[in-house]
Amino acid sequence: MIIPPVVQEQLRAQVLYIARDSIDNAIAWEERLRSAIKGIGELGGGHAIDEDAGERIGITVHKMVFERAYLIHYLVKEDAAIVEIVNFRHGARLPGRGEP
């Protein structure tokens, strides 16, 4: 499992946002998120392919919806047995330039 620094920062920003209201909720949310991300690595390419995201960035991108509100986009590199998280965002936010 690869989680690049830019995605680590996206995750951290959301944890800090939740912590504004409740540190306990932020910690619990992050634990659930990390568990879900770990599950992606175990599942591999078991989630849906996000065709719209793939068209935007020109490669096959998988998508997992976390807690019905957040999108986790990832690549499956089967030849190297690696899953790479490439983006994390709230589902209501539109993708930025170059984002899946």
Steps between C-alpha positions, in 0.01 A plus 500: 500500500635838399354822638691795349570811710236705317232244595634480857445877515144466364423246772664712769304810394171312538597366843589853613172631361301241698713569810373860503173361636623192683844352544347167602289490183805588289705220653220247456437616142870470413511147643203399284658665196837327553319168538310560175823590320666185634203307364564643153846344508356167600222517240719629218288609208171391652333840480337666203704657226426873488470557127456878531814531711689275260405724209621809689845360575541245221544180701277239665402621847307308764267674742387418851231700675579540868212564743272606214675840480867465404667374185822304504655455156774246450703314241560127496844404372446128467843425354662638818216399736464863612200717570565873489254750644503797262233730643267551792223758515148566620260382235324838482825667392570504129836363388780749455719518191678168455298327773301184435 
